[in-house]
Amino acid sequence: MNGFEKRTEEKKKNILEAAFELMNRNEEGKNITMDKIAKHANVGKATLFKYFGSKDNLIHEVFQHVINQLIDSAKEIMAENKPFEETMITLSQNKISLLDKISQPFYMKMMDFFTEKDEDGLSLMMQKFNEVNYGMLLDLFHRGRKEGKVDLKYSDEFLLLYFQAIVEGISSPQIYEKIAPYTEEWTEIFIKGIAPRKD
C-alpha cells in the first residue's frame, strides 16, 4: 500500500468510527444525516459520497467495520495459542466487551442487517461465518482434541454444523433480541457439551 492509499484508508476508518459514534448514541440512531456524520468526522460531505456512495452504504460499512473488529481481535486471540478452554472463554469475553460498547438500538439494527437473507436463503452473518470462522474454529477444535477437551467422537463436519446451527438460530430476531447478555453462559454450555464424558 502506497502513501496515498494509506491516507485514504485512514480517512475512511476515521469516517467509519465517527459514524459509529453517532449511530451508537440512542438519540442519534434514528435521525442521523450525512451532514452530521461529515461534521463529526471533520470532512466535507462530498468526501462521504466519494468513499461510500450513499448513506445506506456508509451505515452498512459501519456494521461491517464493527464485525471486522471482532473478527480481527478473535484472530489475535487465536494466534496466542493458549489452551482450548482459555481461548474459548477469552473469545467469549472479547465478544462481551464489544457488546458492552454498543447500544441496544445499534445492536438491533446491526443484527437486522446481518441476518437479512439473500436469494439463496443465507444471511450475511452466515456468509461471514463461512468465509472467516471455519478455519479458525477447526484450529480451535483440533487444539481441544489434542488437550482432551473435545470428545473425539465428534467429527469436524459435525462440530462445524453444530456451530452453524447456533449461528443460524441466533440470526432469528426473537433470539438475537435476548441472547447478548448470555454470551458467557452460552460459551460454558458449549464447552461442556463437546467435552468427553467423565464416566
FENVEN-V731952 format. One record per helix or strand of 2 or more residues. SS is the DSSP state (A for helix, B for strand). FROM is the first residue (numbers start at 1). LEN is the number of residues. Records with the same first field share a line. If there is no record, write none. Layout:
SS=FROM-LEN + FROM-LEN
This chain:
A=3-22 + 26-5 + 34-8 + 45-8 + 55-25 + 84-18 + 104-12 + 124-23 + 156-15 + 173-22
